[in-house]
Amino acid sequence: MPILLPSTYLGNIQFFTKFLSEKAIIIEQHDHYQKQTFRNRTTILAANGILNLTIPVLKNRKSKTTVKDIQIDYDMNWQAVHWKSILSAYNKSPFLEYYIDDFAPFYEKKWKFLIDFNTEQMEVILESLEIEKSFSLSESFIPIGELENDFRKIISPKNKKIKDEHFQPKEYTQTFATKYDFQPNLSIIDLLFNCGPEASIIIEESNK
C-alpha cells in the first residue's frame, strides 16, 4: 500500500522521513483546501523564537476548493518577507551558502498554483537531501481511511492527538542552540542549513 501525504510548503522533518520507505509516495491534490495547514505554512527557528511563514492564497467564492486549484496571492510581497526571514534566521548557519542558490528562485519567480510551487520545491529538497525517491500526485480524491498509510491528518499543525509511531525526532545543533532548547520537527531547511550533508543521516535516525 502506498503512503499518502499532504502537499507541504518547505515540509517538516517528519514529512521527509516518509520518503525513506520502500512504498510508493502519493501527494494528495484533490482534497479540499483547509486553512492553517502545512500546505501553505512552514515553521522555522528565528532569533526571536519559533516563526511561522505563511503563503497567502486567493480566496475562492466556492465554499470548497481542491488543493490543486488553490492560487497564490501576490498582492503582498510575501516572497521578499519570507526570504528575508529565512536569511536572517540562518545567516550564521554553517551550510546556508551551500544551498542558497537552490532555494532563491522560489522567492523570485511566480507560480500561479500552490500545488506547482510546493511540488517543484519538494523536488529540489529531495535532491538536496540526496534522496532518490519519486512521487506522484493523486489522480482523484482518496477518502480518509481508504489507505492504511494515510498521513494527511497526522502531518498537520492541528494534530494534537494522533501520534506517528514511526517518527522520533533526532536532536541536532540548531543556529540558536545557546539561546533556545532544541526545537523538534521544524521545516526541513532548518536541518539542511544547520547540518548539510549530515541531514539525511538525521532523517534516517528520526525514522523508527
N, C-alpha and C positions, 0 to 999 in steps of 0.2 A: 504493500500500500504506500502511495506517495505521501510526502509531507506537504501540508498546506500552510502557507504563510501569508500574512498581510503584506501589502506594499508598504515600504517604510522610507522615510527621509533620514539618511545617514543612520541606518538601523543600529540598534544596540548590540552588545556582545552576545547576548542570549540569541538574538536573531541569527547571527552568523555561525553559531555553533551548529545549527541545523544543517549547514552545508557540508559538514563532515560526515554525515550519514551516507550510506550507500543507496538510500532510497531516492527516488526522483523528487524534485522540488517543483511545486506549483505555487505561483503567486496569484492570489485571488484578485481579480479586477472587475468582477461582476456583482460584488456585494454592494449594499447601499452605503454610501459615504456617511460617516459619522464624525461629529466634532470631537476634539480632544482625544485624538488617537495618534499613533506614531506615523500615520500616513503622511502627515504634513508637519510633524513636530519631532525634534530631537533634543537631547539633553547633554550639555557639556559642563565642565567644571571651570569656572572663571575665577578671577581674583576675588570677587565678592561672593563666591559660592556657586551653588547649582544655578544654571541658566538654561531656560527653555527657549529654543529658537523655533518659531512657527512660520511656515509659508502661508501667506494669505491666499484664499481661493475665492473665486467668483461665486456669489450666491445664485442659486437657480430657483426659478419660480416653482418648479416642481417640488413637491414635498419630499420625494425620494429620488436621489440621483446616484447612478452607479459610479464606482470609483473611476472607471475608465473614461467617464465623461466629465470629470471634475477639471475645471480650467484654473490656471494660476492667475492671481490678480497682481498686476504690476503697477497699480495706481500709486502705491507707496514703494519706494526703492528698498524693498526688503533684502535684495541681494547684497547691496552695499552694507546694510546693517549687519547681516549675518556674517559676511566676510570679515568685516571689521571686528566683530565679536570673536570670531574664530582666531584671527591673527593675534588679537590682544590676549586671548586666553592661552595660546600655545606658542607665543613668540620666543619663549625660553625653553620650550621642549626640545629634546635632542634630535628629533627626526622630522620636524616641520618642513625644513628646506628640502628634504628628500622627497616629499610627497606634494608639496605646494603646487607645483605646475600641473599635477593631475586633477586637482580639485578646483583650481582657479576658474576654468571655463564654466563651471556650474553657477558662477556668480557674475558672469559676463554675458553669456548667451542667454536667450529667452526661449523657453519651451512653452508651448500652448497648454498641453495637458500635464497634470501632475504625475500620472502613471508613466509617461515617457521620461520625464525628468528623473523620477525615482529609479526607473529601470536602467537607464544609462549610467546613473551614478552608482548603482549597485554593481554593475559590470566592472567599473573602474575599481571599486573597493575589493571585489573578489580577486582581481588581477594584482592589486597592491598586496593582498594577503597571500598571494601565490596559491590560491585555492582553485584548482581546476575542476570546477563543478558547473554544469549548465543548469538552466532552469527554464520553465515555460510559464506563460500567462494562461490563466484559466480560460477555457473556451465558452463556459456558461457558469451560472451561479451554482456553487456547491453548498447544499444545505448543511447547517450545523448538525453534527452527529453522523453525517454520512461517511466521513473518513475518520479512522482511528487517530491518525497523526495530524490533527487539526489544531494549529497553534494560534488561530486568529484572535481568540479571546484571552489566551494566556500571555501572548506578547502584546501587552496593552497597558498604558498608564492607568487605566481604570481597574485593572485586575488587582484585587487585594486578597482574594480567597484561593484561587486556583494555583497550586504550586507546580512548577516544572521540575519533575523528579530527575530529569536528565541534565539539569543545569546547576552548577555550583560555582559562583564567581571566584576566580583565582586573583589574588591580590598582585598588584604591580605598582611600581613607583609612579605617582602622578605629579604633574607640574607643581601643584601647591601642597605637596606632601608635608611640608613643615608647618603649614597653616591649617590644614583640614585632615580629618581622619580619611581613610580610604573610602572612596565613593564607588560602589559597585555598579556594574552594568550600565555604564554611560554609553554615549554614542561611540561607534567603532573608531572615530577619528581620535578620541581620547587615547585609546590603546595604540593606534598606529603612530601618532605623533610622539608618544612617550616611549614606545618600545620598538618601533621599526620592524626589522625582520623577525624579532622575537615575538611579535604579535600573534602569529599563527600558533606558536607554542602555547601561549597563554589561552588562546581559544580552545586548543586541544585539551588543556588541563582543566578548563571550565566545563568541558563536556563529559558528563558522567556516563 
